[in-house]
Amino acid sequence: STGCSLIFNLNLLTSSLHHQRAGVIHALGLNLNVSGIELGNEFYNGIANEHADHESVFPTAKAYADTCNVWANKLKQLLPDVKIAIVGAESNSNDNPRIRNWKSNLIASCGDDVDAVTLHHYFGSGIKYDSLKTFNADSMLGEAFRTFNNLKSEELDTLRNHNLKAWITEFNLFDKKKVVHGSWAQGLLVSAMALNYS
């Protein structure tokens, strides 16, 4: 026994509450410590992001939140102390109105059985030159702190004001323009991000 606790990510897209709840019950039968449950992943992506399946099942954040409220209630009946998170999106991270308005519409509709909102935090390197060099690595590393301050003021404080926790379930550098991926500087940047979140 490792003594670790688990966060389950349930399938709301193509499965049912009955089936997913049965999976949690099976985990409990194996003496696994289920401390958290995440209700799906990235449902804010829709047709514009080549995820028509997400938008067909959850046409709006409210439709998703309404489903989550039912699932969260049934899951808390099974595990009263489990923490349940619903899928959020950084509101200022995209020009797509579905993504930009997702979190505010979600918060307005989520019920008392929801404890947290998940966020994925990705950002560019901030490098203004063609490639990563010793003289501009410090600028890139500084992005971990600059973007965290933005995340805190624009996202985390909003959740806190609604008595919701933030679960940062994915984070990394995401830069399609600069050759920085796989570098030691990226490793240091990701480490700095992890320290910010703790």
C-alpha positions in Angstrom: 0.0 0.0 0.0 1.4 3.4 -1.0 -0.9 5.4 1.1 -1.4 7.9 -1.7 -4.7 9.5 -2.5 -6.2 9.6 -6.0 -8.1 12.1 -8.1 -10.4 10.4 -10.5 -11.3 12.1 -13.8 -14.7 10.9 -14.8 -16.1 10.6 -18.4 -19.2 12.8 -18.7 -18.9 12.9 -22.5 -19.7 9.3 -23.6 -20.5 7.5 -20.4 -23.2 7.7 -17.7 -23.4 8.7 -14.1 -24.4 5.1 -13.2 -21.4 3.6 -15.0 -18.8 6.2 -13.7 -20.2 5.9 -10.2 -19.7 2.1 -10.4 -16.1 2.7 -11.3 -15.6 4.8 -8.2 -17.3 2.1 -6.1 -15.0 -0.5 -7.6 -12.0 1.7 -6.6 -13.2 1.9 -3.1 -13.6 -1.9 -3.0 -9.9 -2.0 -3.9 -9.2 0.2 -0.8 -8.1 3.1 -3.0 -8.2 6.5 -1.3 -10.4 8.6 -3.7 -9.9 12.1 -2.3 -10.9 14.1 -5.4 -13.0 13.8 -8.5 -12.7 15.9 -11.7 -15.8 16.0 -13.8 -14.4 15.8 -17.3 -11.7 17.7 -19.2 -11.6 20.8 -21.5 -15.3 20.9 -22.3 -14.9 24.6 -23.0 -13.5 23.6 -26.3 -16.2 23.5 -29.0 -16.8 23.5 -32.7 -14.3 26.3 -33.3 -11.6 24.2 -31.6 -12.5 21.0 -33.5 -14.4 19.6 -30.6 -17.9 19.4 -31.9 -18.6 16.5 -29.6 -18.0 18.7 -26.5 -20.4 21.3 -27.8 -23.1 18.8 -28.9 -23.2 17.3 -25.4 -22.6 20.6 -23.5 -23.8 23.5 -25.7 -23.2 26.0 -22.9 -21.3 26.2 -19.6 -24.7 26.3 -17.9 -25.7 22.9 -19.5 -22.4 21.5 -18.3 -22.8 22.9 -14.8 -26.3 21.6 -14.5 -25.0 18.1 -15.3 -22.2 18.5 -12.8 -24.6 19.5 -10.1 -26.5 16.2 -10.5 -23.3 14.1 -10.7 -21.7 16.0 -7.7 -24.7 15.4 -5.5 -24.8 11.7 -6.3 -21.1 11.3 -5.8 -21.2 13.2 -2.4 -23.9 10.8 -1.3 -21.4 8.0 -1.9 -18.3 9.9 -0.6 -19.4 12.8 1.6 -15.8 14.1 2.1 -14.7 13.8 -1.5 -13.7 17.1 -3.2 -15.3 17.6 -6.6 -13.9 19.9 -9.3 -15.6 21.1 -12.5 -13.8 22.2 -15.7 -13.0 25.9 -15.9 -11.1 27.9 -18.5 -8.9 31.0 -18.3 -11.3 33.8 -19.2 -8.6 36.1 -20.8 -6.7 33.4 -22.7 -8.8 33.2 -25.8 -10.7 35.3 -28.3 -13.3 32.5 -28.7 -16.4 33.7 -26.7 -17.3 30.1 -25.6 -13.9 29.9 -23.9 -13.6 33.5 -22.7 -17.1 33.4 -21.0 -17.0 29.8 -19.8 -15.7 30.3 -16.3 -18.1 33.2 -15.4 -21.1 31.3 -16.8 -20.0 28.1 -15.0 -19.6 29.8 -11.6 -23.0 31.4 -11.9 -24.6 27.9 -12.3 -22.5 25.6 -10.1 -24.1 24.2 -6.9 -23.0 23.7 -3.3 -21.6 20.2 -4.0 -18.9 21.6 -6.2 -15.6 22.4 -4.4 -13.2 23.5 -7.1 -12.7 24.6 -10.7 -9.9 23.1 -12.8 -7.7 25.3 -14.9 -5.0 24.6 -17.5 -2.2 27.1 -17.5 -0.1 27.4 -20.6 1.8 30.4 -22.0 4.5 31.4 -24.4 8.1 31.9 -23.7 8.1 35.7 -24.0 11.4 35.6 -26.0 11.6 38.3 -28.5 14.4 36.8 -30.5 14.5 33.8 -32.8 15.9 31.3 -30.4 16.7 30.6 -26.8 20.1 32.0 -25.8 21.9 32.5 -22.4 21.1 36.3 -22.5 17.4 35.9 -23.0 16.7 32.8 -20.8 16.1 35.1 -17.8 13.3 36.7 -19.7 11.7 33.4 -20.4 12.0 32.3 -16.7 10.4 35.5 -15.6 7.3 34.5 -17.6 6.5 31.9 -15.0 6.1 34.6 -12.4 4.5 37.2 -14.6 1.8 34.8 -15.9 1.2 33.5 -12.4 0.5 37.0 -11.2 -2.0 37.5 -14.0 -3.6 34.1 -13.3 -3.9 35.0 -9.7 -5.5 38.4 -10.3 -7.7 37.4 -13.2 -8.7 33.9 -12.3 -7.8 32.6 -8.8 -9.2 35.6 -6.9 -12.5 35.3 -8.8 -12.8 31.7 -7.7 -11.8 32.5 -4.1 -14.6 35.2 -4.0 -17.1 32.4 -4.8 -15.6 30.0 -2.2 -14.2 27.8 -4.9 -10.7 26.3 -4.9 -8.6 26.2 -8.1 -7.0 23.0 -9.2 -4.2 23.6 -11.8 -4.4 20.2 -13.4 -2.2 21.0 -16.4 0.6 23.5 -16.9 3.6 24.0 -19.1 5.2 26.2 -21.7 3.4 26.3 -25.0 5.2 28.3 -27.6 4.7 27.5 -31.3 7.1 30.2 -32.5 10.3 29.8 -30.5 12.7 26.8 -30.2 12.5 26.3 -26.5 10.8 23.0 -25.9 13.0 20.3 -24.3 15.6 22.8 -23.1 17.0 23.0 -19.5 15.4 26.5 -19.4 12.0 24.9 -20.0 12.6 22.5 -17.1 13.5 25.4 -14.8 10.5 27.3 -16.0 8.1 24.4 -15.2 9.8 24.0 -11.8 9.1 27.7 -11.1 5.5 27.3 -12.1 5.1 24.3 -9.7 6.5 26.4 -6.9 4.1 29.2 -7.7 1.1 26.9 -7.4 2.1 25.3 -4.1 
